[in-house]
Amino acid sequence: MVEAVYDIVPTCDGWAFVHEGYHSGCYPSHALAADAARNHSLKARGRIRAFVLRRQDLTGRMLETAPHQHAWASLSQANT
């Protein structure tokens, strides 16, 4: 299964997501950066089957967060 890995990383002004070398703009909260990563992944949905969201811990390691894909799928189905 093809996975799309999105890393949520701190910046000097807030949070950003990184995906395959692409660095997003800065967002004022972790939640907004995660939502932007989700929206970015939806645009590439034809190529991607699994959405993986990771966050950086205090030591610099990337840790996978809880699987938000299912929660977001429920929200998008409710909104249609």
Jmol script that loads the backbone (N, CA, C; Angstrom):
load data "model"
ATOM      1  N   MET A   1       0.847  -1.190   0.000  1.00  0.00           N
ATOM      2  CA  MET A   1       0.000   0.000   0.000  1.00  0.00           C
ATOM      3  C   MET A   1       0.881   1.238   0.000  1.00  0.00           C
ATOM      4  N   VAL A   2       0.546   2.183  -0.828  1.00  0.00           N
ATOM      5  CA  VAL A   2       1.287   3.431  -0.905  1.00  0.00           C
ATOM      6  C   VAL A   2       0.851   4.330   0.247  1.00  0.00           C
ATOM      7  N   GLU A   3       1.818   4.870   0.966  1.00  0.00           N
ATOM      8  CA  GLU A   3       1.519   5.767   2.082  1.00  0.00           C
ATOM      9  C   GLU A   3       2.005   7.167   1.761  1.00  0.00           C
ATOM     10  N   ALA A   4       1.254   8.141   2.202  1.00  0.00           N
ATOM     11  CA  ALA A   4       1.666   9.538   2.118  1.00  0.00           C
ATOM     12  C   ALA A   4       2.018   9.981   3.530  1.00  0.00           C
ATOM     13  N   VAL A   5       3.279  10.265   3.760  1.00  0.00           N
ATOM     14  CA  VAL A   5       3.746  10.648   5.091  1.00  0.00           C
ATOM     15  C   VAL A   5       3.852  12.166   5.148  1.00  0.00           C
ATOM     16  N   TYR A   6       3.171  12.740   6.111  1.00  0.00           N
ATOM     17  CA  TYR A   6       3.197  14.184   6.352  1.00  0.00           C
ATOM     18  C   TYR A   6       3.766  14.424   7.740  1.00  0.00           C
ATOM     19  N   ASP A   7       4.851  15.179   7.802  1.00  0.00           N
ATOM     20  CA  ASP A   7       5.472  15.517   9.082  1.00  0.00           C
ATOM     21  C   ASP A   7       5.043  16.916   9.485  1.00  0.00           C
ATOM     22  N   ILE A   8       4.559  17.040  10.713  1.00  0.00           N
ATOM     23  CA  ILE A   8       4.216  18.347  11.282  1.00  0.00           C
ATOM     24  C   ILE A   8       5.417  18.782  12.115  1.00  0.00           C
ATOM     25  N   VAL A   9       6.022  19.901  11.715  1.00  0.00           N
ATOM     26  CA  VAL A   9       7.255  20.347  12.358  1.00  0.00           C
ATOM     27  C   VAL A   9       7.100  21.784  12.872  1.00  0.00           C
ATOM     28  N   PRO A  10       7.782  22.079  13.980  1.00  0.00           N
ATOM     29  CA  PRO A  10       7.738  23.453  14.485  1.00  0.00           C
ATOM     30  C   PRO A  10       8.591  24.369  13.617  1.00  0.00           C
ATOM     31  N   THR A  11       8.157  25.608  13.497  1.00  0.00           N
ATOM     32  CA  THR A  11       8.930  26.648  12.817  1.00  0.00           C
ATOM     33  C   THR A  11       9.088  27.803  13.789  1.00  0.00           C
ATOM     34  N   CYS A  12       9.819  28.808  13.401  1.00  0.00           N
ATOM     35  CA  CYS A  12      10.007  29.942  14.309  1.00  0.00           C
ATOM     36  C   CYS A  12       8.700  30.708  14.536  1.00  0.00           C
ATOM     37  N   ASP A  13       7.754  30.610  13.610  1.00  0.00           N
ATOM     38  CA  ASP A  13       6.490  31.345  13.740  1.00  0.00           C
ATOM     39  C   ASP A  13       5.278  30.469  14.014  1.00  0.00           C
ATOM     40  N   GLY A  14       5.454  29.161  14.140  1.00  0.00           N
ATOM     41  CA  GLY A  14       4.308  28.281  14.368  1.00  0.00           C
ATOM     42  C   GLY A  14       4.612  26.865  13.928  1.00  0.00           C
ATOM     43  N   TRP A  15       3.784  26.338  13.026  1.00  0.00           N
ATOM     44  CA  TRP A  15       3.891  24.946  12.584  1.00  0.00           C
ATOM     45  C   TRP A  15       3.765  24.864  11.074  1.00  0.00           C
ATOM     46  N   ALA A  16       4.394  23.840  10.490  1.00  0.00           N
ATOM     47  CA  ALA A  16       4.309  23.601   9.049  1.00  0.00           C
ATOM     48  C   ALA A  16       4.245  22.097   8.821  1.00  0.00           C
ATOM     49  N   PHE A  17       3.840  21.705   7.614  1.00  0.00           N
ATOM     50  CA  PHE A  17       3.940  20.293   7.265  1.00  0.00           C
ATOM     51  C   PHE A  17       4.956  20.115   6.155  1.00  0.00           C
ATOM     52  N   VAL A  18       5.582  18.952   6.156  1.00  0.00           N
ATOM     53  CA  VAL A  18       6.574  18.605   5.141  1.00  0.00           C
ATOM     54  C   VAL A  18       6.132  17.291   4.512  1.00  0.00           C
ATOM     55  N   HIS A  19       6.103  17.278   3.178  1.00  0.00           N
ATOM     56  CA  HIS A  19       5.709  16.068   2.453  1.00  0.00           C
ATOM     57  C   HIS A  19       6.553  15.953   1.191  1.00  0.00           C
ATOM     58  N   GLU A  20       7.350  14.880   1.106  1.00  0.00           N
ATOM     59  CA  GLU A  20       8.189  14.611  -0.061  1.00  0.00           C
ATOM     60  C   GLU A  20       8.995  15.837  -0.498  1.00  0.00           C
ATOM     61  N   GLY A  21       9.611  16.502   0.474  1.00  0.00           N
ATOM     62  CA  GLY A  21      10.452  17.656   0.179  1.00  0.00           C
ATOM     63  C   GLY A  21       9.716  18.983   0.087  1.00  0.00           C
ATOM     64  N   TYR A  22       8.395  18.947   0.054  1.00  0.00           N
ATOM     65  CA  TYR A  22       7.599  20.178  -0.005  1.00  0.00           C
ATOM     66  C   TYR A  22       7.372  20.690   1.416  1.00  0.00           C
ATOM     67  N   HIS A  23       7.706  21.947   1.648  1.00  0.00           N
ATOM     68  CA  HIS A  23       7.474  22.589   2.949  1.00  0.00           C
ATOM     69  C   HIS A  23       6.309  23.558   2.790  1.00  0.00           C
ATOM     70  N   SER A  24       5.309  23.394   3.614  1.00  0.00           N
ATOM     71  CA  SER A  24       4.144  24.273   3.547  1.00  0.00           C
ATOM     72  C   SER A  24       4.471  25.633   4.142  1.00  0.00           C
ATOM     73  N   GLY A  25       3.516  26.507   4.051  1.00  0.00           N
ATOM     74  CA  GLY A  25       3.608  27.779   4.751  1.00  0.00           C
ATOM     75  C   GLY A  25       3.464  27.554   6.245  1.00  0.00           C
ATOM     76  N   CYS A  26       3.567  28.614   6.998  1.00  0.00           N
ATOM     77  CA  CYS A  26       3.492  28.536   8.454  1.00  0.00           C
ATOM     78  C   CYS A  26       2.046  28.668   8.928  1.00  0.00           C
ATOM     79  N   TYR A  27       1.678  27.846   9.893  1.00  0.00           N
ATOM     80  CA  TYR A  27       0.344  27.888  10.492  1.00  0.00           C
ATOM     81  C   TYR A  27       0.486  28.187  11.981  1.00  0.00           C
ATOM     82  N   PRO A  28      -0.453  28.928  12.553  1.00  0.00           N
ATOM     83  CA  PRO A  28      -0.319  29.328  13.955  1.00  0.00           C
ATOM     84  C   PRO A  28      -0.514  28.207  14.967  1.00  0.00           C
ATOM     85  N   SER A  29      -1.064  27.059  14.548  1.00  0.00           N
ATOM     86  CA  SER A  29      -1.259  25.957  15.500  1.00  0.00           C
ATOM     87  C   SER A  29      -0.948  24.626  14.828  1.00  0.00           C
ATOM     88  N   HIS A  30      -0.652  23.644  15.651  1.00  0.00           N
ATOM     89  CA  HIS A  30      -0.396  22.281  15.178  1.00  0.00           C
ATOM     90  C   HIS A  30      -1.634  21.739  14.471  1.00  0.00           C
ATOM     91  N   ALA A  31      -2.806  22.006  15.026  1.00  0.00           N
ATOM     92  CA  ALA A  31      -4.059  21.508  14.446  1.00  0.00           C
ATOM     93  C   ALA A  31      -4.290  22.064  13.041  1.00  0.00           C
ATOM     94  N   LEU A  32      -3.994  23.342  12.833  1.00  0.00           N
ATOM     95  CA  LEU A  32      -4.174  23.938  11.505  1.00  0.00           C
ATOM     96  C   LEU A  32      -3.184  23.364  10.503  1.00  0.00           C
ATOM     97  N   ALA A  33      -1.963  23.103  10.939  1.00  0.00           N
ATOM     98  CA  ALA A  33      -0.975  22.493  10.049  1.00  0.00           C
ATOM     99  C   ALA A  33      -1.397  21.068   9.687  1.00  0.00           C
ATOM    100  N   ALA A  34      -1.924  20.326  10.649  1.00  0.00           N
ATOM    101  CA  ALA A  34      -2.402  18.967  10.384  1.00  0.00           C
ATOM    102  C   ALA A  34      -3.581  18.989   9.416  1.00  0.00           C
ATOM    103  N   ASP A  35      -4.475  19.936   9.582  1.00  0.00           N
ATOM    104  CA  ASP A  35      -5.622  20.053   8.673  1.00  0.00           C
ATOM    105  C   ASP A  35      -5.157  20.417   7.259  1.00  0.00           C
ATOM    106  N   ALA A  36      -4.166  21.286   7.150  1.00  0.00           N
ATOM    107  CA  ALA A  36      -3.627  21.643   5.837  1.00  0.00           C
ATOM    108  C   ALA A  36      -2.964  20.433   5.185  1.00  0.00           C
ATOM    109  N   ALA A  37      -2.288  19.614   5.977  1.00  0.00           N
ATOM    110  CA  ALA A  37      -1.681  18.384   5.444  1.00  0.00           C
ATOM    111  C   ALA A  37      -2.760  17.446   4.929  1.00  0.00           C
ATOM    112  N   ARG A  38      -3.838  17.330   5.654  1.00  0.00           N
ATOM    113  CA  ARG A  38      -4.960  16.496   5.231  1.00  0.00           C
ATOM    114  C   ARG A  38      -5.523  16.994   3.902  1.00  0.00           C
ATOM    115  N   ASN A  39      -5.742  18.292   3.804  1.00  0.00           N
ATOM    116  CA  ASN A  39      -6.268  18.870   2.562  1.00  0.00           C
ATOM    117  C   ASN A  39      -5.308  18.652   1.398  1.00  0.00           C
ATOM    118  N   HIS A  40      -4.014  18.778   1.661  1.00  0.00           N
ATOM    119  CA  HIS A  40      -3.014  18.542   0.626  1.00  0.00           C
ATOM    120  C   HIS A  40      -3.077  17.089   0.152  1.00  0.00           C
ATOM    121  N   SER A  41      -3.260  16.154   1.079  1.00  0.00           N
ATOM    122  CA  SER A  41      -3.319  14.742   0.707  1.00  0.00           C
ATOM    123  C   SER A  41      -4.572  14.414  -0.090  1.00  0.00           C
ATOM    124  N   LEU A  42      -5.663  15.114   0.177  1.00  0.00           N
ATOM    125  CA  LEU A  42      -6.903  14.856  -0.553  1.00  0.00           C
ATOM    126  C   LEU A  42      -6.770  15.214  -2.031  1.00  0.00           C
ATOM    127  N   LYS A  43      -5.932  16.195  -2.340  1.00  0.00           N
ATOM    128  CA  LYS A  43      -5.710  16.588  -3.735  1.00  0.00           C
ATOM    129  C   LYS A  43      -4.985  15.495  -4.506  1.00  0.00           C
ATOM    130  N   ALA A  44      -4.203  14.682  -3.803  1.00  0.00           N
ATOM    131  CA  ALA A  44      -3.433  13.616  -4.441  1.00  0.00           C
ATOM    132  C   ALA A  44      -4.052  12.248  -4.173  1.00  0.00           C
ATOM    133  N   ARG A  45      -5.292  12.210  -3.839  1.00  0.00           N
ATOM    134  CA  ARG A  45      -5.955  10.981  -3.408  1.00  0.00           C
ATOM    135  C   ARG A  45      -5.832   9.840  -4.419  1.00  0.00           C
ATOM    136  N   GLY A  46      -5.785  10.131  -5.721  1.00  0.00           N
ATOM    137  CA  GLY A  46      -5.706   9.082  -6.724  1.00  0.00           C
ATOM    138  C   GLY A  46      -4.459   8.220  -6.599  1.00  0.00           C
ATOM    139  N   ARG A  47      -3.378   8.810  -6.104  1.00  0.00           N
ATOM    140  CA  ARG A  47      -2.124   8.072  -6.004  1.00  0.00           C
ATOM    141  C   ARG A  47      -1.900   7.477  -4.621  1.00  0.00           C
ATOM    142  N   ILE A  48      -2.615   7.942  -3.633  1.00  0.00           N
ATOM    143  CA  ILE A  48      -2.297   7.616  -2.246  1.00  0.00           C
ATOM    144  C   ILE A  48      -3.435   6.830  -1.605  1.00  0.00           C
ATOM    145  N   ARG A  49      -3.069   5.785  -0.902  1.00  0.00           N
ATOM    146  CA  ARG A  49      -4.091   4.965  -0.250  1.00  0.00           C
ATOM    147  C   ARG A  49      -4.120   5.142   1.263  1.00  0.00           C
ATOM    148  N   ALA A  50      -3.013   5.526   1.859  1.00  0.00           N
ATOM    149  CA  ALA A  50      -2.961   5.679   3.315  1.00  0.00           C
ATOM    150  C   ALA A  50      -2.313   7.009   3.663  1.00  0.00           C
ATOM    151  N   PHE A  51      -2.875   7.693   4.631  1.00  0.00           N
ATOM    152  CA  PHE A  51      -2.391   8.989   5.095  1.00  0.00           C
ATOM    153  C   PHE A  51      -1.723   8.786   6.449  1.00  0.00           C
ATOM    154  N   VAL A  52      -0.450   9.163   6.551  1.00  0.00           N
ATOM    155  CA  VAL A  52       0.300   9.015   7.793  1.00  0.00           C
ATOM    156  C   VAL A  52       0.714  10.399   8.254  1.00  0.00           C
ATOM    157  N   LEU A  53       0.331  10.740   9.470  1.00  0.00           N
ATOM    158  CA  LEU A  53       0.669  12.038  10.044  1.00  0.00           C
ATOM    159  C   LEU A  53       1.647  11.802  11.187  1.00  0.00           C
ATOM    160  N   ARG A  54       2.779  12.512  11.130  1.00  0.00           N
ATOM    161  CA  ARG A  54       3.775  12.376  12.188  1.00  0.00           C
ATOM    162  C   ARG A  54       4.060  13.735  12.801  1.00  0.00           C
ATOM    163  N   ARG A  55       4.522  13.699  14.043  1.00  0.00           N
ATOM    164  CA  ARG A  55       4.914  14.931  14.729  1.00  0.00           C
ATOM    165  C   ARG A  55       6.319  14.748  15.273  1.00  0.00           C
ATOM    166  N   GLN A  56       6.978  15.853  15.475  1.00  0.00           N
ATOM    167  CA  GLN A  56       8.341  15.819  15.983  1.00  0.00           C
ATOM    168  C   GLN A  56       8.323  15.920  17.499  1.00  0.00           C
ATOM    169  N   ASP A  57       9.044  15.005  18.180  1.00  0.00           N
ATOM    170  CA  ASP A  57       9.107  15.100  19.635  1.00  0.00           C
ATOM    171  C   ASP A  57      10.260  16.012  20.043  1.00  0.00           C
ATOM    172  N   LEU A  58      10.469  16.162  21.331  1.00  0.00           N
ATOM    173  CA  LEU A  58      11.473  17.100  21.829  1.00  0.00           C
ATOM    174  C   LEU A  58      12.900  16.691  21.499  1.00  0.00           C
ATOM    175  N   THR A  59      13.118  15.423  21.163  1.00  0.00           N
ATOM    176  CA  THR A  59      14.459  14.970  20.805  1.00  0.00           C
ATOM    177  C   THR A  59      14.693  15.011  19.303  1.00  0.00           C
ATOM    178  N   GLY A  60      13.689  15.405  18.534  1.00  0.00           N
ATOM    179  CA  GLY A  60      13.829  15.500  17.088  1.00  0.00           C
ATOM    180  C   GLY A  60      13.337  14.292  16.327  1.00  0.00           C
ATOM    181  N   ARG A  61      12.930  13.238  17.035  1.00  0.00           N
ATOM    182  CA  ARG A  61      12.409  12.048  16.358  1.00  0.00           C
ATOM    183  C   ARG A  61      10.997  12.303  15.857  1.00  0.00           C
ATOM    184  N   MET A  62      10.663  11.644  14.743  1.00  0.00           N
ATOM    185  CA  MET A  62       9.316  11.755  14.181  1.00  0.00           C
ATOM    186  C   MET A  62       8.484  10.581  14.688  1.00  0.00           C
ATOM    187  N   LEU A  63       7.343  10.894  15.310  1.00  0.00           N
ATOM    188  CA  LEU A  63       6.457   9.883  15.866  1.00  0.00           C
ATOM    189  C   LEU A  63       5.116   9.936  15.156  1.00  0.00           C
ATOM    190  N   GLU A  64       4.608   8.770  14.786  1.00  0.00           N
ATOM    191  CA  GLU A  64       3.300   8.722  14.136  1.00  0.00           C
ATOM    192  C   GLU A  64       2.224   9.068  15.157  1.00  0.00           C
ATOM    193  N   THR A  65       1.309   9.933  14.758  1.00  0.00           N
ATOM    194  CA  THR A  65       0.209  10.304  15.635  1.00  0.00           C
ATOM    195  C   THR A  65      -0.921   9.307  15.468  1.00  0.00           C
ATOM    196  N   ALA A  66      -1.957   9.457  16.248  1.00  0.00           N
ATOM    197  CA  ALA A  66      -3.128   8.591  16.125  1.00  0.00           C
ATOM    198  C   ALA A  66      -3.669   8.688  14.703  1.00  0.00           C
ATOM    199  N   PRO A  67      -4.213   7.600  14.181  1.00  0.00           N
ATOM    200  CA  PRO A  67      -4.697   7.620  12.797  1.00  0.00           C
ATOM    201  C   PRO A  67      -5.904   8.537  12.624  1.00  0.00           C
ATOM    202  N   HIS A  68      -5.645   9.737  12.135  1.00  0.00           N
ATOM    203  CA  HIS A  68      -6.702  10.722  11.933  1.00  0.00           C
ATOM    204  C   HIS A  68      -7.486  10.481  10.649  1.00  0.00           C
ATOM    205  N   GLN A  69      -6.949   9.630   9.784  1.00  0.00           N
ATOM    206  CA  GLN A  69      -7.579   9.428   8.482  1.00  0.00           C
ATOM    207  C   GLN A  69      -9.037   9.008   8.641  1.00  0.00           C
ATOM    208  N   HIS A  70      -9.298   8.116   9.571  1.00  0.00           N
ATOM    209  CA  HIS A  70     -10.666   7.623   9.737  1.00  0.00           C
ATOM    210  C   HIS A  70     -11.585   8.712  10.273  1.00  0.00           C
ATOM    211  N   ALA A  71     -11.078   9.512  11.196  1.00  0.00           N
ATOM    212  CA  ALA A  71     -11.889  10.605  11.739  1.00  0.00           C
ATOM    213  C   ALA A  71     -12.187  11.630  10.654  1.00  0.00           C
ATOM    214  N   TRP A  72     -11.179  11.946   9.834  1.00  0.00           N
ATOM    215  CA  TRP A  72     -11.391  12.913   8.766  1.00  0.00           C
ATOM    216  C   TRP A  72     -12.338  12.371   7.708  1.00  0.00           C
ATOM    217  N   ALA A  73     -12.244  11.072   7.430  1.00  0.00           N
ATOM    218  CA  ALA A  73     -13.154  10.479   6.446  1.00  0.00           C
ATOM    219  C   ALA A  73     -14.592  10.599   6.938  1.00  0.00           C
ATOM    220  N   SER A  74     -14.790  10.398   8.229  1.00  0.00           N
ATOM    221  CA  SER A  74     -16.137  10.527   8.794  1.00  0.00           C
ATOM    222  C   SER A  74     -16.633  11.948   8.681  1.00  0.00           C
ATOM    223  N   LEU A  75     -15.766  12.910   8.931  1.00  0.00           N
ATOM    224  CA  LEU A  75     -16.164  14.316   8.835  1.00  0.00           C
ATOM    225  C   LEU A  75     -16.500  14.696   7.406  1.00  0.00           C
ATOM    226  N   SER A  76     -15.684  14.240   6.455  1.00  0.00           N
ATOM    227  CA  SER A  76     -15.940  14.609   5.062  1.00  0.00           C
ATOM    228  C   SER A  76     -17.209  13.943   4.557  1.00  0.00           C
ATOM    229  N   GLN A  77     -17.521  12.750   5.018  1.00  0.00           N
ATOM    230  CA  GLN A  77     -18.768  12.090   4.614  1.00  0.00           C
ATOM    231  C   GLN A  77     -19.964  12.801   5.229  1.00  0.00           C
ATOM    232  N   ALA A  78     -19.801  13.304   6.450  1.00  0.00           N
ATOM    233  CA  ALA A  78     -20.901  14.008   7.102  1.00  0.00           C
ATOM    234  C   ALA A  78     -21.189  15.335   6.432  1.00  0.00           C
ATOM    235  N   ASN A  79     -20.156  15.950   5.846  1.00  0.00           N
ATOM    236  CA  ASN A  79     -20.313  17.248   5.220  1.00  0.00           C
ATOM    237  C   ASN A  79     -20.855  17.156   3.789  1.00  0.00           C
ATOM    238  N   THR A  80     -20.938  15.942   3.217  1.00  0.00           N
ATOM    239  CA  THR A  80     -21.419  15.809   1.842  1.00  0.00           C
ATOM    240  C   THR A  80     -22.881  15.461   1.802  1.00  0.00           C
TER     241      THR A  80
END
end "model"
wireframe off; spacefill off
backbone 0.3
color backbone group
